[in-house]
Amino acid sequence: MQLKDLRWFCLAVDRGSLHAAADELAVTQPALSKAVRRLEAALGAQLLERMPRGVAPTGVGQLLYQRARALGNWVHDTEVLVQDLKTGQSGQLRVGVVPAMVESVLTPVLADFLSEGSGATFQTSVQLSGALLHELEGGALDFAIAAMHPDRSPPALSCLPLGTQRSSIVARKEHPLFRRRFTIKDLGNEQWVLPPANITLRGWVDSMFRRAGVAATPGFVYTDATPAVFAQLVRRTSLLTVMADDSLRAAGSAGLAALGEPAPTWALKIGLFWRRNAYFSSLMERFRDRVHLAFAER
């Protein structure tokens, strides 16, 4: 079995689609299918089965996926270890970060590494917390700056608590709600930019309206990304949204402001995550310490 074939197979399982995995790998779908067939021939068992939408691993395929992920992590950690022993400084870190932490935390950390000329390089992924932790568990990332949920924290991950991030209901500064008294039910008469239902920010908004007796959350735009990507739309219209304070302070959110009472504010704990069994290089130690400091100074 070839490591490349195993890596391609794992990506096909992750994406649930040969077509999507091939596109991400920049290879043809027949080339990816051939790699899967080589693995099936080596093991004498079917690894993927066709589904109405894409593919899913068979029982043997799921076992291979788990072992291949562990092997991939071991290979990556070994490469990092060797590089660390050779230089003690250089290397690449694969870092995932929630959008609100890019400008206020990750950017100053990367600027510090660049100014010192250490030779380190970085590959970044900007996504919501659930996707980041999934990629980290699978070995696609070395670190993730993401939301902490103690009741559903992945056991395979370690976490350094960084602190609290506050979020508020946001509108353009000229919105009529800034010029009059309003109630939570009044907010239900406005239209919103909302994240997915499984995201903490959305859960906060839904709960606020349920307690106020508003039957449904009044969405206009539903996005699978952070609502901050629609800051310009909110600034040009009367739409409301929920935004972290870090995003609200960013340059792209100029012209927006948080509504005062009775609009609530919410707090979410942010942490720096890494795989518990990963080799922790000196580069990782320096990155961890600088993220901790940058969050405190933001």
C-alpha positions in Angstrom: 0.0 0.0 0.0 1.2 3.5 -0.9 0.9 6.4 1.6 -0.5 8.5 -1.3 -3.3 6.1 -2.0 -4.2 6.0 1.7 -4.2 9.8 1.9 -6.4 10.0 -1.2 -8.8 7.4 0.2 -9.1 9.2 3.5 -10.0 12.4 1.7 -12.7 10.6 -0.3 -14.2 9.4 3.0 -14.0 12.8 4.5 -15.7 14.5 1.6 -18.1 11.6 1.0 -17.5 12.1 -2.7 -14.9 10.9 -5.2 -15.6 13.9 -7.4 -15.1 16.4 -4.5 -12.0 14.7 -3.3 -10.5 14.6 -6.8 -11.2 18.3 -7.2 -9.5 19.2 -3.9 -6.4 17.0 -4.8 -6.3 18.5 -8.3 -6.4 15.0 -9.9 -8.8 13.3 -12.2 -11.6 11.2 -10.7 -10.4 8.1 -12.6 -6.9 8.6 -11.0 -8.5 8.7 -7.6 -10.7 5.6 -8.3 -7.6 3.7 -9.5 -5.9 4.5 -6.1 -8.9 3.1 -4.2 -8.9 0.0 -6.4 -5.2 -0.6 -5.7 -6.0 -0.5 -1.9 -8.9 -2.9 -2.5 -6.7 -5.3 -4.4 -4.1 -5.2 -1.7 -6.6 -5.9 1.0 -8.9 -8.2 -0.9 -12.0 -6.3 0.2 -14.3 -3.5 -1.0 -13.6 -0.2 0.8 -16.2 2.2 -0.6 -19.8 1.7 -1.5 -21.9 4.0 -3.8 -24.6 6.0 -2.1 -27.5 8.1 -3.6 -25.2 11.1 -3.0 -21.5 10.2 -3.2 -19.7 7.3 -1.4 -19.4 5.9 2.1 -16.9 3.5 3.6 -17.7 -0.2 4.1 -16.9 -1.8 7.4 -13.5 -2.7 6.2 -13.2 0.8 4.7 -14.0 2.4 8.0 -11.3 0.3 9.8 -8.7 1.3 7.1 -9.7 4.9 7.4 -9.1 5.0 11.1 -5.7 3.2 10.7 -4.7 5.4 7.8 -5.5 8.5 9.7 -3.3 7.3 12.6 -0.5 6.4 10.2 -0.8 9.8 8.5 -0.5 11.6 11.8 2.5 9.5 12.7 4.3 10.3 9.4 3.6 14.0 9.9 4.8 14.0 13.5 7.9 12.2 12.5 8.7 14.7 9.8 8.2 17.5 12.3 10.4 15.8 14.8 13.2 15.4 12.3 12.9 19.0 11.2 12.9 20.1 14.8 16.0 18.2 15.5 17.7 19.6 12.5 17.0 23.3 13.1 15.0 23.8 16.3 13.4 26.8 14.6 12.0 26.3 11.1 9.2 24.1 9.8 5.5 24.5 8.8 2.5 24.8 11.1 -1.0 24.1 9.8 -3.3 26.4 11.8 -7.0 26.6 11.9 -8.8 29.7 13.2 -12.4 30.9 13.6 -13.0 34.1 11.5 -13.3 36.5 14.5 -9.8 35.6 15.7 -7.9 36.2 12.4 -7.3 39.9 12.7 -7.0 40.2 16.4 -5.0 37.1 17.3 -3.5 35.2 14.4 -2.4 38.2 12.4 -0.1 39.7 15.1 1.3 36.2 15.8 2.2 35.7 12.2 3.7 39.2 11.9 6.0 38.4 14.9 7.2 35.2 13.3 7.8 37.0 10.0 9.8 39.8 11.6 12.1 37.5 13.5 13.1 35.6 10.3 12.8 32.1 11.9 12.2 30.3 8.6 8.8 29.0 9.8 5.9 28.9 7.4 2.2 28.6 8.0 -0.8 27.0 6.3 -4.0 28.4 7.5 -7.7 27.3 7.4 -10.4 29.8 8.4 -13.7 28.0 9.3 -16.2 27.7 12.1 -15.2 25.8 15.2 -16.9 22.4 14.4 -15.1 22.1 11.1 -11.8 23.1 12.5 -11.9 20.5 15.4 -12.9 17.8 12.9 -9.9 18.6 10.7 -7.6 18.8 13.7 -8.7 15.4 14.9 -8.2 14.0 11.5 -4.6 15.2 11.3 -5.1 18.0 8.7 -4.2 20.7 11.2 -1.6 21.1 14.0 -3.6 23.8 15.9 -7.1 25.2 16.0 -8.2 28.4 17.7 -11.8 27.7 18.3 -14.7 27.8 20.7 -14.6 25.6 23.8 -17.6 23.4 24.7 -16.7 21.4 27.8 -19.7 19.1 27.5 -18.6 18.0 24.0 -14.8 18.5 23.9 -13.1 15.8 21.7 -11.2 13.5 24.0 -8.4 13.2 21.5 -7.6 16.9 21.8 -5.8 19.0 24.4 -6.8 22.6 24.9 -5.2 25.7 26.4 -8.1 28.1 27.5 -7.4 31.5 26.0 -10.2 33.6 27.5 -13.7 34.9 26.7 -15.1 36.4 23.5 -18.2 38.5 23.8 -20.9 38.7 21.0 -23.7 41.2 20.5 -26.6 42.0 18.2 -25.2 44.4 15.6 -26.8 46.9 13.1 -25.7 49.8 11.1 -25.1 52.9 13.2 -28.0 54.8 11.5 -30.5 52.0 12.2 -33.8 53.3 13.7 -33.4 51.0 16.7 -30.6 53.2 18.0 -33.0 56.2 18.1 -35.9 54.6 20.1 -36.7 52.2 22.9 -37.4 48.7 21.7 -38.2 45.2 23.0 -37.0 41.7 22.1 -40.3 41.3 20.2 -39.4 44.4 18.2 -36.2 42.6 17.2 -38.5 39.8 15.9 -40.0 42.3 13.4 -36.6 42.9 11.8 -34.8 40.7 9.3 -31.5 39.0 10.1 -28.3 37.6 8.7 -28.0 34.2 10.6 -25.5 31.4 10.9 -26.5 27.7 10.7 -28.8 26.2 13.3 -26.0 24.1 14.8 -23.8 27.1 15.6 -23.7 28.6 19.1 -24.4 32.1 17.9 -27.6 30.9 16.2 -28.7 29.0 19.3 -28.4 32.1 21.4 -30.6 34.1 19.0 -33.2 31.3 18.8 -33.4 31.0 22.6 -33.8 34.8 23.0 -36.8 34.8 20.7 -38.3 31.7 22.3 -38.2 33.3 25.7 -39.8 36.4 24.3 -42.6 34.4 22.7 -41.5 35.0 19.1 -42.5 32.0 17.1 -39.6 31.9 14.6 -36.3 33.6 14.1 -36.8 36.1 11.3 -34.0 35.3 8.9 -33.3 36.9 5.5 -29.8 35.6 4.8 -28.7 32.2 6.1 -25.0 31.6 5.8 -22.7 28.6 6.5 -20.0 31.1 7.4 -19.7 33.7 10.1 -22.2 36.5 9.7 -19.3 39.0 9.7 -18.7 38.2 6.0 -21.9 40.1 5.3 -20.8 43.2 7.3 -21.1 45.4 4.1 -24.7 44.2 3.5 -25.6 44.9 7.2 -24.0 48.4 6.8 -26.1 49.1 3.7 -29.4 47.8 4.9 -31.6 47.5 8.0 -30.6 43.9 8.6 -29.5 42.7 12.1 -26.9 40.1 12.9 -24.9 38.7 15.7 -21.2 39.4 15.7 -18.2 38.8 18.0 -16.6 41.9 19.5 -13.3 41.0 17.7 -15.2 41.0 14.3 -17.0 44.3 15.2 -13.6 46.0 15.9 -12.2 44.8 12.6 -11.7 47.3 9.8 -14.3 45.6 7.6 -17.1 46.3 10.2 -16.7 50.1 10.2 -20.2 51.7 10.4 -21.6 49.0 12.5 -22.4 49.1 16.3 -23.8 46.8 19.0 -27.4 47.4 20.2 -27.8 48.2 23.8 -30.3 46.8 26.3 -32.6 45.0 26.2 -30.6 43.3 23.4 -28.4 40.8 25.2 -24.7 40.0 25.0 -23.3 36.5 25.1 -19.9 35.1 26.2 -18.1 32.2 24.6 -14.8 30.7 25.8 -12.1 30.4 23.2 -9.2 27.9 23.4 -6.2 26.7 21.4 -6.5 23.0 20.6 -4.0 20.4 19.4 -3.9 16.6 19.2 -3.2 15.1 22.5 -0.8 12.5 21.1 1.0 14.7 18.6 4.7 15.5 18.9 5.0 19.0 20.4 7.8 20.7 18.6 9.7 23.8 19.7 7.9 25.7 16.9 4.6 24.6 18.3 5.6 25.7 21.8 6.5 29.1 20.5 3.3 29.4 18.6 1.2 28.4 21.6 2.9 30.9 23.9 2.5 33.7 21.3 -1.2 33.0 20.7 -1.8 33.0 24.5 -0.2 36.4 24.7 -1.9 37.9 21.6 -5.3 36.9 22.9 -4.6 38.6 26.2 -3.4 41.8 24.5 -6.0 42.0 21.8 
